Amino acid sequence: MFTHSKEKPNRCQFCNKGFACDSNRKKHELVHLDNKVFKCKVPGCKEGFNYYTSLQMHVQSVHCDEKFGCSLCAKRYSSVSLCCACPGSRAHTRVYTET
């Protein structure tokens, strides 16, 4: 295994990017395929994704109720992590606190 060395003998067949671990190469190669195996099951939505986590983020950000709000503005988000402009974000806070 080449995890802690700089050797990356496993190459992507599409872009030649190197990976120390063959399983990471296989996961990466999904990016190049048009076969989106994870389909959104919300009626009317035709989105598809290569990764299950991408599907989960899509469903949460597009189809879930917006329940997390910023205390400085009226913006609302479906999760704390998607609330990039939440009060904890220095850039967002700076916009509302600068005069």
C-alpha positions as protocol buffer text, in pm:
chain_id: "A"
residue {
  index: 1
  type: MET
  ca { x: 0 y: 0 z: 0 }
}
residue {
  index: 2
  type: PHE
  ca { x: 121 y: 349 z: -89 }
}
residue {
  index: 3
  type: THR
  ca { x: -88 y: 552 z: 157 }
}
residue {
  index: 4
  type: HIS
  ca { x: 202 y: 725 z: 331 }
}
residue {
  index: 5
  type: SER
  ca { x: 437 y: 747 z: 36 }
}
residue {
  index: 6
  type: LYS
  ca { x: 422 y: 988 z: -254 }
}
residue {
  index: 7
  type: GLU
  ca { x: 383 y: 705 z: -504 }
}
residue {
  index: 8
  type: LYS
  ca { x: 53 y: 696 z: -689 }
}
residue {
  index: 9
  type: PRO
  ca { x: 66 y: 397 z: -922 }
}
residue {
  index: 10
  type: ASN
  ca { x: -310 y: 368 z: -976 }
}
residue {
  index: 11
  type: ARG
  ca { x: -398 y: 594 z: -1270 }
}
residue {
  index: 12
  type: CYS
  ca { x: -741 y: 712 z: -1383 }
}
residue {
  index: 13
  type: GLN
  ca { x: -811 y: 571 z: -1728 }
}
residue {
  index: 14
  type: PHE
  ca { x: -977 y: 899 z: -1832 }
}
residue {
  index: 15
  type: CYS
  ca { x: -751 y: 1180 z: -1702 }
}
residue {
  index: 16
  type: ASN
  ca { x: -441 y: 992 z: -1582 }
}
residue {
  index: 17
  type: LYS
  ca { x: -470 y: 1134 z: -1228 }
}
residue {
  index: 18
  type: GLY
  ca { x: -273 y: 916 z: -985 }
}
residue {
  index: 19
  type: PHE
  ca { x: -400 y: 753 z: -668 }
}
residue {
  index: 20
  type: ALA
  ca { x: -219 y: 563 z: -394 }
}
residue {
  index: 21
  type: CYS
  ca { x: -523 y: 345 z: -331 }
}
residue {
  index: 22
  type: ASP
  ca { x: -703 y: 164 z: -613 }
}
residue {
  index: 23
  type: SER
  ca { x: -1043 y: 205 z: -444 }
}
residue {
  index: 24
  type: ASN
  ca { x: -998 y: 584 z: -455 }
}
residue {
  index: 25
  type: ARG
  ca { x: -918 y: 562 z: -825 }
}
residue {
  index: 26
  type: LYS
  ca { x: -1237 y: 364 z: -890 }
}
residue {
  index: 27
  type: LYS
  ca { x: -1442 y: 616 z: -694 }
}
residue {
  index: 28
  type: HIS
  ca { x: -1283 y: 905 z: -884 }
}
residue {
  index: 29
  type: GLU
  ca { x: -1353 y: 748 z: -1224 }
}
residue {
  index: 30
  type: LEU
  ca { x: -1727 y: 779 z: -1160 }
}
residue {
  index: 31
  type: VAL
  ca { x: -1685 y: 1155 z: -1214 }
}
residue {
  index: 32
  type: HIS
  ca { x: -1609 y: 1093 z: -1580 }
}
residue {
  index: 33
  type: LEU
  ca { x: -1911 y: 871 z: -1649 }
}
residue {
  index: 34
  type: ASP
  ca { x: -2247 y: 998 z: -1772 }
}
residue {
  index: 35
  type: ASN
  ca { x: -2425 y: 709 z: -1601 }
}
residue {
  index: 36
  type: LYS
  ca { x: -2569 y: 881 z: -1293 }
}
residue {
  index: 37
  type: VAL
  ca { x: -2670 y: 581 z: -1084 }
}
residue {
  index: 38
  type: PHE
  ca { x: -2823 y: 773 z: -792 }
}
residue {
  index: 39
  type: LYS
  ca { x: -3150 y: 930 z: -910 }
}
residue {
  index: 40
  type: CYS
  ca { x: -3362 y: 1179 z: -718 }
}
residue {
  index: 41
  type: LYS
  ca { x: -3695 y: 1015 z: -633 }
}
residue {
  index: 42
  type: VAL
  ca { x: -3888 y: 1336 z: -567 }
}
residue {
  index: 43
  type: PRO
  ca { x: -4174 y: 1352 z: -821 }
}
residue {
  index: 44
  type: GLY
  ca { x: -4090 y: 1588 z: -1107 }
}
residue {
  index: 45
  type: CYS
  ca { x: -3716 y: 1599 z: -1034 }
}
residue {
  index: 46
  type: LYS
  ca { x: -3491 y: 1436 z: -1292 }
}
residue {
  index: 47
  type: GLU
  ca { x: -3153 y: 1498 z: -1126 }
}
residue {
  index: 48
  type: GLY
  ca { x: -2900 y: 1216 z: -1111 }
}
residue {
  index: 49
  type: PHE
  ca { x: -2566 y: 1186 z: -933 }
}
residue {
  index: 50
  type: ASN
  ca { x: -2253 y: 973 z: -936 }
}
residue {
  index: 51
  type: TYR
  ca { x: -2231 y: 965 z: -556 }
}
residue {
  index: 52
  type: TYR
  ca { x: -2494 y: 890 z: -295 }
}
residue {
  index: 53
  type: THR
  ca { x: -2368 y: 1176 z: -78 }
}
residue {
  index: 54
  type: SER
  ca { x: -2426 y: 1418 z: -368 }
}
residue {
  index: 55
  type: LEU
  ca { x: -2785 y: 1293 z: -394 }
}
residue {
  index: 56
  type: GLN
  ca { x: -2833 y: 1342 z: -20 }
}
residue {
  index: 57
  type: MET
  ca { x: -2701 y: 1699 z: -38 }
}
residue {
  index: 58
  type: HIS
  ca { x: -2928 y: 1771 z: -336 }
}
residue {
  index: 59
  type: VAL
  ca { x: -3240 y: 1642 z: -162 }
}
residue {
  index: 60
  type: GLN
  ca { x: -3159 y: 1834 z: 155 }
}
residue {
  index: 61
  type: SER
  ca { x: -3077 y: 2162 z: -20 }
}
residue {
  index: 62
  type: VAL
  ca { x: -3347 y: 2157 z: -289 }
}
residue {
  index: 63
  type: HIS
  ca { x: -3638 y: 1957 z: -152 }
}
residue {
  index: 64
  type: CYS
  ca { x: -3628 y: 1995 z: 228 }
}
residue {
  index: 65
  type: ASP
  ca { x: -3801 y: 2263 z: 430 }
}
residue {
  index: 66
  type: GLU
  ca { x: -3583 y: 2557 z: 514 }
}
residue {
  index: 67
  type: LYS
  ca { x: -3557 y: 2551 z: 891 }
}
residue {
  index: 68
  type: PHE
  ca { x: -3221 y: 2711 z: 976 }
}
residue {
  index: 69
  type: GLY
  ca { x: -3221 y: 3089 z: 956 }
}
residue {
  index: 70
  type: CYS
  ca { x: -2966 y: 3364 z: 995 }
}
residue {
  index: 71
  type: SER
  ca { x: -3025 y: 3597 z: 1289 }
}
residue {
  index: 72
  type: LEU
  ca { x: -2886 y: 3892 z: 1089 }
}
residue {
  index: 73
  type: CYS
  ca { x: -3094 y: 3859 z: 772 }
}
residue {
  index: 74
  type: ALA
  ca { x: -3400 y: 3676 z: 642 }
}
residue {
  index: 75
  type: LYS
  ca { x: -3209 y: 3395 z: 467 }
}
residue {
  index: 76
  type: ARG
  ca { x: -3310 y: 3039 z: 559 }
}
residue {
  index: 77
  type: TYR
  ca { x: -3138 y: 2707 z: 486 }
}
residue {
  index: 78
  type: SER
  ca { x: -3224 y: 2338 z: 503 }
}
residue {
  index: 79
  type: SER
  ca { x: -2916 y: 2252 z: 712 }
}
residue {
  index: 80
  type: VAL
  ca { x: -2658 y: 2426 z: 924 }
}
residue {
  index: 81
  type: SER
  ca { x: -2379 y: 2315 z: 690 }
}
residue {
  index: 82
  type: LEU
  ca { x: -2559 y: 2465 z: 389 }
}
residue {
  index: 83
  type: CYS
  ca { x: -2613 y: 2785 z: 579 }
}
residue {
  index: 84
  type: CYS
  ca { x: -2281 y: 2923 z: 455 }
}
residue {
  index: 85
  type: ALA
  ca { x: -2405 y: 3270 z: 536 }
}
residue {
  index: 86
  type: CYS
  ca { x: -2502 y: 3188 z: 894 }
}
residue {
  index: 87
  type: PRO
  ca { x: -2395 y: 3410 z: 1188 }
}
residue {
  index: 88
  type: GLY
  ca { x: -2094 y: 3183 z: 1238 }
}
residue {
  index: 89
  type: SER
  ca { x: -1958 y: 3285 z: 900 }
}
residue {
  index: 90
  type: ARG
  ca { x: -1717 y: 3574 z: 941 }
}
residue {
  index: 91
  type: ALA
  ca { x: -1772 y: 3702 z: 586 }
}
residue {
  index: 92
  type: HIS
  ca { x: -2149 y: 3717 z: 631 }
}
residue {
  index: 93
  type: THR
  ca { x: -2125 y: 3877 z: 973 }
}
residue {
  index: 94
  type: ARG
  ca { x: -1881 y: 4136 z: 835 }
}
residue {
  index: 95
  type: VAL
  ca { x: -2135 y: 4241 z: 568 }
}
residue {
  index: 96
  type: TYR
  ca { x: -2397 y: 4316 z: 832 }
}
residue {
  index: 97
  type: THR
  ca { x: -2170 y: 4469 z: 1095 }
}
residue {
  index: 98
  type: GLU
  ca { x: -1956 y: 4700 z: 882 }
}
residue {
  index: 99
  type: THR
  ca { x: -2078 y: 5058 z: 856 }
}
